[in-house]
Each structure stands twice: as C-alpha cells, then as structure tokens.
Amino acid sequence: MGLRNQLIPLGPKGEESVYYEQKRRSRSRGGRPEVKLLDLFCGMGGWSVGFHREGFDCTGIDVHDVGYPYRLILADLGTWDSASLQEDFDVICASPPCIEFTKTTLPKSWNKGKEVSRPDLTLAKSTLYIVNHFHPKFWVVENVRGAVPYFQDLFGELKKKVGSRYLWGHFPIFDCEATYDKWRLPPNPDRAWLRSKIPYPLSRSLALACRTALKQILEAT
Ligand SMILES: C[S@@+](CC[C@H](N)C(=O)[O-])C[C@H]1O[C@@H](n2cnc3c(N)ncnc32)[C@H](O)[C@@H]1O
C-alpha cells in the first residue's frame, strides 16, 4: 500500500501553539498577522479570490495554469511531495476534479445504458494526505452530489451544501445563499473552467468566517 493510501486521522498537533504564538507576537509588534490559504486544485482561483479579499496570503496548486491570480505551484497533486513546501497554512480549500462523480448521478440513458465504473479516489486520498500533512486550523473539500457516498469514509459526514456545491471538512459556521446560476454561462471554450470555478459569494462568506474565527483564536492565545 502506497504512503498516500495510509490515511492518518486528523488530530491535535503539538507545534500548533508555537505557530499561533509567533502570529500573536507579530501582531503585538504592530503588524497584521499574515493568514494563509493553500488552494488545492486551484483552477481559476475561485476559493482564493474570496480569501484574498479577506486579507489571506494565497498559494494555489494545480496541474494546469488557467490564470490563477496569486502564487501558483504547477504540480500533479496525485504525486506531489507536500514536504517540498515548508510553510504553515491556516486554511486549506480543495476542489478535486468532479467529472467521475458527476457521471454517477447522470441518468443511465446519458451514458448509452452502460454501467458507470467506480470513481477513482486517488486525488481525494491525496487531498486528505496533504491536509493531514499541513494540519491547518480549518479545511474544506468541495465536490458534487455524486461524491457524497464516496467522500464520507475519507472526510467524514457532509458538513454543508450551497447550491450544487457539497462541502466536507472542519470550518466555522457560515451563511451563503445560492443565488448564482452556473447553467446560464455562455457557450464559450472557457465554459467548463468557469462552471467549476467557486462562486465569489461562497468563497467570500467562508473566508470571512475563517478570518473571524482565526482572530478569536489569536486573541485567546
Ligand atoms: C473542479 S476544478 C477546480 C476549480 C477551482 N476551485 C476554481 O475555483 O476555479 C478541478 C481542478 O483540478 C485540476 N486537476 C485535475 N487533475 C489534477 C492533478 N492530478 N493535480 C493537480 N490538479 C489537477 C484541474 O486542472 C482543475 O483546475
């Protein structure tokens, strides 16, 4: 069994208090403590845009460069060595590819009556491995309805649904109305990328909740 398949349960991490102590000191020296987001499968950066607006320093990782607007690491997350990035992150957002999970919920007639094979969970397992490695204060994994039966064993119970976005992880309570409609996008070559992009109201609402919760943690330490 490969290292990536050895799933480590998320739990407390000793160095966490040192990390927050350093942040608290930087704040008492007059600086605004830097809060950091790692955006896995970042694509066009839908998650990062909202977090950046709330003052987060953003780093994205993706196998393609489709115009991520902040620091981009080009890498295959199925094989990426997380030890190569020696940094701490307060929040990790991850939107692994959803195509295989989408297929599981399509009507059979759309698949020419063929049985749909079990989705490959390699990238979902890599996501959990990377979250375990960085052990952020908050993390969220986003996907489609078809991922629900497969993600529970990896990421625990489904935590929230906003429109067609299903969210797992550990994050503060937040409100977000699903007022956007991705189906109305114009038919252009970027449609698939735009459709998978996390809507700004969602990323901004989560970012605000994380920033507020992180501030409270810093003030309590
Ligand atoms: C659902 S989209 C993410 C959308 C993104 N959250 C946004 O707001 O624009 C999935 C992304 O996974 C990337 N991807 C697919 N396979 C990958 C791999 N093996 N390693 C890294 N990224 C990968 C794709 O390039 C795509 O950008």
The ligand as an SDF file (V2000), in Angstrom:
LIG
                    3D

 27 29  0  0  0  0  0  0  0  0999 V2000
  -13.1440   21.4710  -10.0970 C   0  0  0  0  0  0  0  0  0  0  0  0
  -11.7500   22.2280  -10.8360 S   0  0  0  0  0  0  0  0  0  0  0  0
  -11.2720   23.3620   -9.5710 C   0  0  0  0  0  0  0  0  0  0  0  0
  -11.9330   24.7020   -9.7000 C   0  0  0  0  0  0  0  0  0  0  0  0
  -11.3400   25.7710   -8.8040 C   0  0  0  0  0  0  0  0  0  0  0  0
  -11.6170   25.5130   -7.4080 N   0  0  0  0  0  0  0  0  0  0  0  0
  -11.8230   27.1520   -9.1870 C   0  0  0  0  0  0  0  0  0  0  0  0
  -12.4850   27.8140   -8.3800 O   0  0  0  0  0  0  0  0  0  0  0  0
  -11.5210   27.6030  -10.3080 O   0  0  0  0  0  0  0  0  0  0  0  0
  -10.5540   20.9490  -10.6820 C   0  0  0  0  0  0  0  0  0  0  0  0
   -9.1250   21.3630  -10.9750 C   0  0  0  0  0  0  0  0  0  0  0  0
   -8.3050   20.2190  -10.7270 O   0  0  0  0  0  0  0  0  0  0  0  0
   -7.1830   20.3100  -11.5890 C   0  0  0  0  0  0  0  0  0  0  0  0
   -6.5530   18.9790  -11.6300 N   0  0  0  0  0  0  0  0  0  0  0  0
   -7.0040   17.8480  -12.2320 C   0  0  0  0  0  0  0  0  0  0  0  0
   -6.1640   16.8260  -12.0130 N   0  0  0  0  0  0  0  0  0  0  0  0
   -5.1530   17.3160  -11.2380 C   0  0  0  0  0  0  0  0  0  0  0  0
   -3.9850   16.7480  -10.6790 C   0  0  0  0  0  0  0  0  0  0  0  0
   -3.6840   15.4540  -10.8450 N   0  0  0  0  0  0  0  0  0  0  0  0
   -3.1680   17.5410   -9.9370 N   0  0  0  0  0  0  0  0  0  0  0  0
   -3.4550   18.8630   -9.7700 C   0  0  0  0  0  0  0  0  0  0  0  0
   -4.5530   19.4560  -10.2660 N   0  0  0  0  0  0  0  0  0  0  0  0
   -5.3930   18.6960  -11.0010 C   0  0  0  0  0  0  0  0  0  0  0  0
   -7.7620   20.8080  -12.8970 C   0  0  0  0  0  0  0  0  0  0  0  0
   -6.7580   21.3960  -13.6880 O   0  0  0  0  0  0  0  0  0  0  0  0
   -8.8190   21.7910  -12.3920 C   0  0  0  0  0  0  0  0  0  0  0  0
   -8.3030   23.0980  -12.3560 O   0  0  0  0  0  0  0  0  0  0  0  0
  1  2  1  0
  2  3  1  0
  2 10  1  0
  3  4  1  0
  4  5  1  0
  5  6  1  0
  5  7  1  0
  7  8  2  0
  7  9  1  0
 10 11  1  0
 11 12  1  0
 11 26  1  0
 12 13  1  0
 13 14  1  0
 13 24  1  0
 14 15  1  0
 14 23  1  0
 15 16  2  0
 16 17  1  0
 17 18  1  0
 17 23  2  0
 18 19  1  0
 18 20  2  0
 20 21  1  0
 21 22  2  0
 22 23  1  0
 24 25  1  0
 24 26  1  0
 26 27  1  0
M  CHG  2   2   1   9  -1
M  END
$$$$
